[in-house]
Amino acid sequence: MSGALSTPRIRIPRSARAGEVIEIRTLIEHPMQTGLHQQDGRMPPRDMLSRLMVRMNGETVLSADFRNGTSANPYHVFFVRIDRTSQFEFSWTDERGRVARAEARVTVA
């Protein structure tokens, strides 16, 4: 993979009730090449995502470090209790320091 990281996809509700637990789904397309397996008779260069960080109103709610066993196109589902209208920030970082970002807002009525 060269250049920028792909655009991540986020599925998060637009609204919730105070105290509700919401489901958040994330997906980013990435080959997650470890550089350890041959393709077409040659070793591909290593190209791995290294971290996913999710913040809600500036506070970390999920931090995941990726390793060689992480599948291509990492898909994550997690749950967060939400008490007030909140801004979510998502960032994926690869081993070269490239970052893909996404944001979402959930309104609490």
Secondary structure, 3 states (H helix, E strand, C coil): CCCCCCCCEEECCCEECCCEEEEEEEECCCCCECCCCCECCECCCCECEEEEEEEECCEEEEEEECCCCCCCCCEEEEEEEECCCEEEEEEEEECCCCEEEEEEEEEEC
